[in-house]
Amino acid sequence: MTTTDRPFASEPEDLARLFNERANAGDVEGLVALYEPEAVVAVGPVVATGHEAIRRFYTDLLSRKSEFPAVDALPAIRNGAIAMTFARLPNGTLSVETARQQADGGWLWIIDQLKIRPSSPSATG
């Protein structure tokens, strides 16, 4: 889903950078545009499915947090039009997502599991 006023992710690794830029700009609609319409975002006990729930989640998050540090986007693992993306936050936390290539060539997330600490007993790998 390409928009005329926002760049789209031409590679799956672009999604993390675009997320960071849009979050720091307070652009909730820009964040929602990084996901397919029925995508799932899971953060701890919170699971948001679909654009409307994702919009509510990011509206709430951005109302409480104003700065998002730059992340280290790690190489994606690809299987055709599906890719797992990874971003390491400055504190070592790892964000893991699944993206799908769209008909226009751009990439959107379909599953977003935020903030998995590799040292956490609940983290699986």
PyRosetta script that sets phi, psi and omega in degrees:
from pyrosetta import init, pose_from_sequence

init()
pose = pose_from_sequence("MTTTDRPFASEPEDLARLFNERANAGDVEGLVALYEPEAVVAVGPVVATGHEAIRRFYTDLLSRKSEFPAVDALPAIRNGAIAMTFARLPNGTLSVETARQQADGGWLWIIDQLKIRPSSPSATG")
pose.set_psi(1, 98.0)
pose.set_omega(1, -179.3)
pose.set_phi(2, -90.0)
pose.set_psi(2, 136.4)
pose.set_omega(2, 175.1)
pose.set_phi(3, -109.2)
pose.set_psi(3, 153.6)
pose.set_omega(3, -178.0)
pose.set_phi(4, -78.7)
pose.set_psi(4, -23.1)
pose.set_omega(4, -176.5)
pose.set_phi(5, -101.5)
pose.set_psi(5, -2.6)
pose.set_omega(5, 179.4)
pose.set_phi(6, -133.6)
pose.set_psi(6, 139.9)
pose.set_omega(6, 174.7)
pose.set_phi(7, -67.6)
pose.set_psi(7, 153.0)
pose.set_omega(7, 177.0)
pose.set_phi(8, -110.6)
pose.set_psi(8, 166.5)
pose.set_omega(8, -178.5)
pose.set_phi(9, -80.7)
pose.set_psi(9, 108.7)
pose.set_omega(9, 178.0)
pose.set_phi(10, -81.5)
pose.set_psi(10, -17.4)
pose.set_omega(10, 174.8)
pose.set_phi(11, -132.5)
pose.set_psi(11, 150.3)
pose.set_omega(11, -179.1)
pose.set_phi(12, -59.9)
pose.set_psi(12, -31.6)
pose.set_omega(12, 179.0)
pose.set_phi(13, -65.6)
pose.set_psi(13, -19.8)
pose.set_omega(13, 178.9)
pose.set_phi(14, -68.3)
pose.set_psi(14, -23.8)
pose.set_omega(14, -175.2)
pose.set_phi(15, -59.7)
pose.set_psi(15, -41.2)
pose.set_omega(15, -179.3)
pose.set_phi(16, -63.5)
pose.set_psi(16, -43.2)
pose.set_omega(16, 179.1)
pose.set_phi(17, -64.1)
pose.set_psi(17, -45.0)
pose.set_omega(17, 179.5)
pose.set_phi(18, -63.6)
pose.set_psi(18, -39.0)
pose.set_omega(18, 176.7)
pose.set_phi(19, -58.5)
pose.set_psi(19, -50.0)
pose.set_omega(19, -178.1)
pose.set_phi(20, -59.4)
pose.set_psi(20, -46.6)
pose.set_omega(20, 179.4)
pose.set_phi(21, -60.0)
pose.set_psi(21, -46.4)
pose.set_omega(21, -176.4)
pose.set_phi(22, -71.5)
pose.set_psi(22, -38.9)
pose.set_omega(22, 177.9)
pose.set_phi(23, -62.8)
pose.set_psi(23, -44.7)
pose.set_omega(23, 179.8)
pose.set_phi(24, -67.6)
pose.set_psi(24, -24.3)
pose.set_omega(24, 176.5)
pose.set_phi(25, -85.7)
pose.set_psi(25, -4.6)
pose.set_omega(25, -177.6)
pose.set_phi(26, 71.3)
pose.set_psi(26, 25.5)
pose.set_omega(26, -173.9)
pose.set_phi(27, -92.1)
pose.set_psi(27, 83.9)
pose.set_omega(27, -179.3)
pose.set_phi(28, -60.2)
pose.set_psi(28, -45.7)
pose.set_omega(28, -178.9)
pose.set_phi(29, -63.8)
pose.set_psi(29, -34.5)
pose.set_omega(29, 176.1)
pose.set_phi(30, -65.6)
pose.set_psi(30, -36.5)
pose.set_omega(30, 176.4)
pose.set_phi(31, -67.5)
pose.set_psi(31, -45.3)
pose.set_omega(31, 179.1)
pose.set_phi(32, -59.2)
pose.set_psi(32, -36.0)
pose.set_omega(32, -178.3)
pose.set_phi(33, -67.8)
pose.set_psi(33, -10.0)
pose.set_omega(33, 177.2)
pose.set_phi(34, -83.2)
pose.set_psi(34, -2.3)
pose.set_omega(34, -175.2)
pose.set_phi(35, -120.7)
pose.set_psi(35, 147.8)
pose.set_omega(35, 170.0)
pose.set_phi(36, -65.4)
pose.set_psi(36, 157.1)
pose.set_omega(36, -175.9)
pose.set_phi(37, -55.4)
pose.set_psi(37, -32.1)
pose.set_omega(37, -179.0)
pose.set_phi(38, -109.0)
pose.set_psi(38, 22.9)
pose.set_omega(38, -179.1)
pose.set_phi(39, -62.3)
pose.set_psi(39, 162.0)
pose.set_omega(39, 178.6)
pose.set_phi(40, -122.0)
pose.set_psi(40, 130.4)
pose.set_omega(40, 174.1)
pose.set_phi(41, -116.1)
pose.set_psi(41, 124.8)
pose.set_omega(41, 179.5)
pose.set_phi(42, -121.7)
pose.set_psi(42, 122.6)
pose.set_omega(42, 177.5)
pose.set_phi(43, -132.8)
pose.set_psi(43, 104.6)
pose.set_omega(43, -175.9)
pose.set_phi(44, 58.4)
pose.set_psi(44, -129.2)
pose.set_omega(44, -179.3)
pose.set_phi(45, -79.9)
pose.set_psi(45, -8.7)
pose.set_omega(45, -177.8)
pose.set_phi(46, -86.4)
pose.set_psi(46, 126.8)
pose.set_omega(46, 175.2)
pose.set_phi(47, -126.6)
pose.set_psi(47, 119.4)
pose.set_omega(47, 178.9)
pose.set_phi(48, -113.0)
pose.set_psi(48, 122.1)
pose.set_omega(48, -178.8)
pose.set_phi(49, -116.7)
pose.set_psi(49, 125.0)
pose.set_omega(49, 178.4)
pose.set_phi(50, 90.3)
pose.set_psi(50, 158.7)
pose.set_omega(50, -175.6)
pose.set_phi(51, -56.1)
pose.set_psi(51, -41.8)
pose.set_omega(51, -176.8)
pose.set_phi(52, -64.4)
pose.set_psi(52, -45.5)
pose.set_omega(52, 178.9)
pose.set_phi(53, -67.5)
pose.set_psi(53, -39.1)
pose.set_omega(53, 177.3)
pose.set_phi(54, -63.8)
pose.set_psi(54, -40.6)
pose.set_omega(54, 177.1)
pose.set_phi(55, -60.2)
pose.set_psi(55, -46.4)
pose.set_omega(55, 178.9)
pose.set_phi(56, -61.3)
pose.set_psi(56, -42.7)
pose.set_omega(56, -179.8)
pose.set_phi(57, -59.7)
pose.set_psi(57, -50.0)
pose.set_omega(57, -177.6)
pose.set_phi(58, -72.0)
pose.set_psi(58, -31.1)
pose.set_omega(58, 175.0)
pose.set_phi(59, -60.7)
pose.set_psi(59, -45.5)
pose.set_omega(59, 178.3)
pose.set_phi(60, -65.3)
pose.set_psi(60, -46.6)
pose.set_omega(60, -178.8)
pose.set_phi(61, -60.0)
pose.set_psi(61, -47.6)
pose.set_omega(61, -177.6)
pose.set_phi(62, -69.0)
pose.set_psi(62, -24.0)
pose.set_omega(62, 176.9)
pose.set_phi(63, -71.5)
pose.set_psi(63, -20.3)
pose.set_omega(63, -178.7)
pose.set_phi(64, -105.4)
pose.set_psi(64, -19.5)
pose.set_omega(64, -175.5)
pose.set_phi(65, -132.5)
pose.set_psi(65, 129.2)
pose.set_omega(65, -175.2)
pose.set_phi(66, -108.6)
pose.set_psi(66, -13.3)
pose.set_omega(66, -178.6)
pose.set_phi(67, -133.7)
pose.set_psi(67, 132.6)
pose.set_omega(67, 178.7)
pose.set_phi(68, -119.7)
pose.set_psi(68, 118.4)
pose.set_omega(68, -177.5)
pose.set_phi(69, -67.5)
pose.set_psi(69, 154.9)
pose.set_omega(69, 175.9)
pose.set_phi(70, -61.5)
pose.set_psi(70, 147.0)
pose.set_omega(70, -179.8)
pose.set_phi(71, -116.5)
pose.set_psi(71, 161.9)
pose.set_omega(71, 174.8)
pose.set_phi(72, -98.3)
pose.set_psi(72, 104.5)
pose.set_omega(72, 179.0)
pose.set_phi(73, -76.8)
pose.set_psi(73, 116.9)
pose.set_omega(73, -179.3)
pose.set_phi(74, -86.0)
pose.set_psi(74, 160.0)
pose.set_omega(74, 180.0)
pose.set_phi(75, -58.8)
pose.set_psi(75, 137.6)
pose.set_omega(75, 178.2)
pose.set_phi(76, -75.4)
pose.set_psi(76, 154.8)
pose.set_omega(76, 170.7)
pose.set_phi(77, -103.7)
pose.set_psi(77, 120.3)
pose.set_omega(77, -174.1)
pose.set_phi(78, -111.4)
pose.set_psi(78, 146.4)
pose.set_omega(78, 170.1)
pose.set_phi(79, -139.4)
pose.set_psi(79, 90.5)
pose.set_omega(79, -177.0)
pose.set_phi(80, 63.3)
pose.set_psi(80, -122.0)
pose.set_omega(80, -176.5)
pose.set_phi(81, -89.7)
pose.set_psi(81, 9.7)
pose.set_omega(81, 178.0)
pose.set_phi(82, -117.2)
pose.set_psi(82, 141.0)
pose.set_omega(82, 178.3)
pose.set_phi(83, -143.6)
pose.set_psi(83, 142.9)
pose.set_omega(83, 168.9)
pose.set_phi(84, -94.9)
pose.set_psi(84, 129.5)
pose.set_omega(84, 178.8)
pose.set_phi(85, -112.7)
pose.set_psi(85, 152.3)
pose.set_omega(85, -176.7)
pose.set_phi(86, -139.6)
pose.set_psi(86, 140.6)
pose.set_omega(86, 174.2)
pose.set_phi(87, -137.6)
pose.set_psi(87, 130.0)
pose.set_omega(87, 176.9)
pose.set_phi(88, -98.1)
pose.set_psi(88, 123.2)
pose.set_omega(88, 176.8)
pose.set_phi(89, -79.7)
pose.set_psi(89, 161.6)
pose.set_omega(89, -178.5)
pose.set_phi(90, -55.5)
pose.set_psi(90, -28.7)
pose.set_omega(90, -179.4)
pose.set_phi(91, -86.3)
pose.set_psi(91, 6.5)
pose.set_omega(91, 178.4)
pose.set_phi(92, 93.2)
pose.set_psi(92, -8.6)
pose.set_omega(92, 178.5)
pose.set_phi(93, -64.2)
pose.set_psi(93, 142.5)
pose.set_omega(93, -178.8)
pose.set_phi(94, -112.5)
pose.set_psi(94, 131.8)
pose.set_omega(94, 174.4)
pose.set_phi(95, -105.6)
pose.set_psi(95, 131.1)
pose.set_omega(95, -176.9)
pose.set_phi(96, -124.9)
pose.set_psi(96, 131.8)
pose.set_omega(96, -178.4)
pose.set_phi(97, -137.6)
pose.set_psi(97, 162.7)
pose.set_omega(97, 171.6)
pose.set_phi(98, -118.0)
pose.set_psi(98, 130.0)
pose.set_omega(98, -178.9)
pose.set_phi(99, -119.8)
pose.set_psi(99, 157.1)
pose.set_omega(99, 176.6)
pose.set_phi(100, -130.6)
pose.set_psi(100, 138.6)
pose.set_omega(100, 176.6)
pose.set_phi(101, -74.7)
pose.set_psi(101, 136.1)
pose.set_omega(101, -176.8)
pose.set_phi(102, -93.9)
pose.set_psi(102, 168.5)
pose.set_omega(102, -179.0)
pose.set_phi(103, -58.9)
pose.set_psi(103, -30.2)
pose.set_omega(103, -179.5)
pose.set_phi(104, -84.0)
pose.set_psi(104, 2.5)
pose.set_omega(104, 179.3)
pose.set_phi(105, 94.8)
pose.set_psi(105, -16.9)
pose.set_omega(105, 178.4)
pose.set_phi(106, -75.8)
pose.set_psi(106, 169.6)
pose.set_omega(106, -179.4)
pose.set_phi(107, -118.7)
pose.set_psi(107, 140.9)
pose.set_omega(107, 174.5)
pose.set_phi(108, -133.1)
pose.set_psi(108, 148.5)
pose.set_omega(108, 175.8)
pose.set_phi(109, -75.0)
pose.set_psi(109, 144.0)
pose.set_omega(109, 173.9)
pose.set_phi(110, -115.0)
pose.set_psi(110, -26.8)
pose.set_omega(110, 174.4)
pose.set_phi(111, -138.0)
pose.set_psi(111, 133.6)
pose.set_omega(111, -178.4)
pose.set_phi(112, -132.8)
pose.set_psi(112, 109.3)
pose.set_omega(112, 176.9)
pose.set_phi(113, -106.3)
pose.set_psi(113, 104.5)
pose.set_omega(113, -174.4)
pose.set_phi(114, -88.0)
pose.set_psi(114, 143.2)
pose.set_omega(114, 168.4)
pose.set_phi(115, 56.1)
pose.set_psi(115, 76.2)
pose.set_omega(115, 172.1)
pose.set_phi(116, -105.4)
pose.set_psi(116, 118.6)
pose.set_omega(116, 178.3)
pose.set_phi(117, -84.6)
pose.set_psi(117, 119.6)
pose.set_omega(117, -179.8)
pose.set_phi(118, -57.2)
pose.set_psi(118, -30.2)
pose.set_omega(118, -178.1)
pose.set_phi(119, -86.0)
pose.set_psi(119, -5.3)
pose.set_omega(119, -177.9)
pose.set_phi(120, -71.9)
pose.set_psi(120, 138.0)
pose.set_omega(120, 178.2)
pose.set_phi(121, -61.6)
pose.set_psi(121, -25.0)
pose.set_omega(121, -178.7)
pose.set_phi(122, -86.1)
pose.set_psi(122, -10.3)
pose.set_omega(122, -179.9)
pose.set_phi(123, -74.6)
pose.set_psi(123, 138.7)
pose.set_omega(123, 176.4)
pose.set_phi(124, -119.3)
pose.set_psi(124, 155.3)
pose.set_omega(124, -178.5)
pose.set_phi(125, -140.1)
pose.dump_pdb("model.pdb")
